[in-house]
Amino acid sequence: MKFFDFIFILLSIIAPVLSFGQCPNDLNQTSSAPTNGQIIYYSFDGNTTNQGTGSYTATVSGATYGPGIFGQGMHFDGINDYIKITPYVPLVSNFTIASWVYVDNLTQNLAIFATRDQCPTTYRGYSQGEFRINYYTAASGGPNRIRYVINTHQNCTGYSAGDRYYVPNYLYTSGSWHFIAISVQGNSTDSRIIKTYVDCQQYSMTHYLNYNTSAAFSFTNNNKSYIGAASNILPWNYTFNGTIDEFRIYNRVLTDAEMLKLYEKYKPLDVDIDKYIGNCAGDSAVIEIINSQKDVSYYLYDSTNQQIIGSAQIGGCTSLFFSTGLVTIPTNFYIKATNVNSACQIVLDTIISLSPNYSGHHYYDTLEVCKGDSLNIRGNYYTAPNIIVDTLIDISGCDSILNTNLTALPIPTVSLGNDTAYCDGDSILLSIPNNYYSIVWNTGSTNSSIFVNTAGTFWVEVSDSICTNSDSIEVTKLSNEYISINDTSFCNGETWVINLPSSNSYLWSTGSTSSQVIISDSGSYWVQIDDICKKYTENFGVKLVDCSCMMAVPNVFTPNNDGLNDFFYPIINCMFDEYHLVIFNRWGKLLYETFNQPDKWDGKYLGNEVPQGVYFYLITYRQPNKGAIEAERSGSVTLYR
């Protein structure tokens, strides 16, 4: 194969075909980033000067400059690096955060930006917003999820809560640049509207934890803002592990079109000749469209006859590949782009020219293959119908073109019908026509029919002397088992839903003929069951019982041995089927536990009196006649001495 044939790219300006709406981008056409409402913009090109309209300063702690998506970016070590923004950025109303990020390793939670009131020694602080990539949180959909958090806490002790969101339909991967952005409308309300963007795609967020967050927006909180971290308190800083570049915050919600501009500014459309093959019989090229535009269809045209080569491909942040195929005469190709929403078209300003030198020979052959089968031709398998063009190098070093026409032979038709069943003790006949060249069953029989009295999968293979075909059937044995419905009882006001197999016929004592009935009264019932093998009647009884149970729990007790209110215990007017009482102090230490309902707590731990104060209890129980349904009761009790 000779490589002295040549290919060149001729750049020319071709006027776009004007239509209505937004036209596709041309090659290397860059968008302008929106500036309206841009309060923070750090390009990180050797400095931390805010190029936005806000009066904010950046203090770098540990982070260093490195290669970015455009120029330099800010690299964080994933341990203790951060950039503190002064004064803090309030995330109260509407805003947009956008940045390009490159993750080195995703082995921990990585914060892109956060505004929060950090507790002194724990991560349980207030936060107005944390935009980050989660390494792993089971509640947030698993690993590598983009997450948005608004946090509240219990005076820096106990549990933290708030609102949690994550993107369910995108898994973040390390080792490449991505544009990540979030827009929030009405952040201080629990009805906020959130949109998330990765590259040129918008993704919805799942709201998986929902608590009142009004306390997070109090102006008395000591809020701080960080880029590349959630705080400066180790080990809860969530320092970014990688590079952040072109970081922006807007005091408004950007539109989808503005988000695309931010992406396309640093990822413009481009074209490259990814692969070139030259030989004596012709030339071919594979054209790669890099950073294809969302909602745009791309077509490859032969400029000689204005014919489309191959199929149209839809863009969307990724590379698309078009093959010119083998050409034997000088040929030009061009690419046309069409916006699928507006029908506006342009011709990309690149022409691909192929100028092959022709020599060698053409050879033709026709082969037959059964439909569905394949044939190995020079190491590759092909199915019919098909035309295969291959090459051989002749003694002159040029290609000889081999043209092979594969034609498909029809295969014999055979059908055993739908899966079937038979009653225990009977048999079933499986049969096909007796007009085939050969018949073979999996039982070894060569007859046109067989009797089956066992369950399993049965198949038959037939042939017309050239091609073969087969079919299989699943045979199920129906047993003589009877459906049994036991007598039962349930609580007043409840119902009992009985579901039986829908394959049978039924007649209930209530007059219903459905496979499902709902019982709400006590009494004697029967159902007549007619399955494929037999008919019989099942009788059963129902009893209603009173299941009401009341429980009252005091909130104060005085274990001072005066005979009045010396013990803590719930007052219950029934005996639970299951009962469990635990009592904790304010630091979560277990002080008392019992599974015995009549037991009482005397205000002691390991025989010593606990100090006066507030303690917390949790009661889990299962009421009588409630089956496996459990309930719980929790609260606090004050101990006075």
C-alpha positions, 0 to 999 in steps of 0.5 A: 500500500503506497502512502505517497498519495496526498490529502490536503484541507482547503480552507475557504469561507462559505456563506451560511444558508440563512434560515430562522432561529439559532444557526450552528457554530462554524469551525473554531467559532468561540462564544463570548462569556455572559458578563451581566450579573458576573460578580466573581470571575477568576481566570487564575492566569498567574493571579487571583484578581477578581475580574467580576463586578463584585468587591471580593478578594481571594486569599490562597492557602496552599493552592498553586498555579498549573495548566488550565483549560485556557492558560493557567488554572489553580491546582489543589492537593486534595489535603488542605488547600483552599482559596478564601473569598472575602467578604463571604458570598451570600447565596440567598436569592438567585445565583449561578456558579460555573467552572471548568474542573479537572479531577486528579483522583476521586477518592474523597468528597471534593468541594468546588465552592461553598458558603458556610458557617463552620463549627469549630471542630466538626463539619456539622455547621450551617451552610447556605450552599455547597457545590461539590462532587461526592466520592461516596454517599449511599443516600446520595445515589452512590459514588461519583455524584455531583451534589448540592447541599444546604446544611443546618445543625444542632448547636454544633452537636448532635446530628446535622440536617438540611436539604440535599440534592444529587444528579442521578443520571451522570457519573463523574470520572476523573482524568479529563476537563469538564464544564460544571455549573449550577443555577439556583432560583430562590435559594433561601426558600425550600421551594428553590429551583435548581438546574445542573449542567455538565459540559453542554448537557443539563441534568435534573437533581434528585431532592433526597433529604428535605428539612427546613433550612431557614436557620442557614440564612440568618445574618448572625451566622459567621459565614465564610466562602471558599473555592476548592474547599468547603471549609478550613477545618480538617478533616472536614474541608473536602479540599478539591483534588485537581485543577479549577479554572475559569471560575465564575459566580453570577447574581442571577440564573443564567439561561441554557443558551448562556450556559452553552456559551460558557462551554463553547468558549473553551470547547469550540467546534473543530475538524480533524482528519483522524485517519487517512489511507492511500493506495493505488486503487483509491484514497479514503479519509475519516473526518472527526468533528471535535466538540460537536454542538448540541441539537445540531445534525451533521452531514458529509456531502460529496461535492461532485454530485451533492450526495450525502455520504453515510447517515446524519449524526447528532452532536452533543459535546462529543466527537463524531466520525465520518468516512468518505469511503474509497474513491478512485477519482479526485473528489471533494467533500464538505460538511453541512450542519443543521440546527434540529430546532430551527432548521437553520443550516451552514456549510463548515468552512473546510473542504476535504480533497482526495486525489488518488492515483488509479491502478491495480485490478478488480475481481468479482465473486458471488457466494451463497450463505444461509440467512442468519449465518456468517462467512469468514472472508480474510479473517472477518465474518460477514452475513448475507446479503452483503457486498464486501470490498477487500484488497490484495497487494500485487507484485507492483505494490498496488491494491487489487480490489476484490468484490464479493457478493454474498447472497442469502438463501432462505432457511426452512420455517419451523414452529413448535407454538407457544410454551405449554403445560400438562397435568401431572399423570398426562402427556402432551404431543409436540408435532411439526409437518413431515416435509423436511429433508431431515428432523432431529429432536433433542430426545434423539427422535427423528419423527415429525412428532413426539409425546412428552410427559416430563417438564423441560425445554424441548427443541427440534432442528430441521433441514432442507438439505442446505440450510437448517433452522430450529425452534424450542418450547418450554413444557411445564408440569401442572401438579395436583396441589390445592390452594389452602386459605387458613382461618385468620383474624385482624383488627377492627377497621382493617381489611384482608386482601386475598390474591390467588393465581390469575390463571384459575377461575373462581367463584367466592361466597361473596359472589365475586369471580375475581382472583382478588377479594377484600374481606372486611367482616368476620364470618365463614367464607368459601371459594370454588377454584377451577384450575386446568386440572381440577375443581374444588372448594376451600373454606375459611373463617375470619374473626375481627379483634380490637387492637387499640392500644394507648401509650403515654410517656411523661416528660419529667420524673424525680428519682429522690425516693420520696415515693412520688414519681421516682421512676421513668416508664411509659404508661400503656393499656395493653401488652405489646407483642414486641417492646424495646426501650433505650435511654441516652444522655445528650452525648449519645451514650446509652444509659438504660435498655430493656425489652421487658415492658413493665420495667422502669428506669430509676435514674441510675447508670451502673448503680450510680445516680446520673446528674440532673438534666435532659435525657433522650429515649427511643421506644420501638414496639409492635402492637398486637395483631399488627403482624410485622408492622413496627412503630417507634416513639422518641422524645426527651425527659427531664430528671430533677432531684 
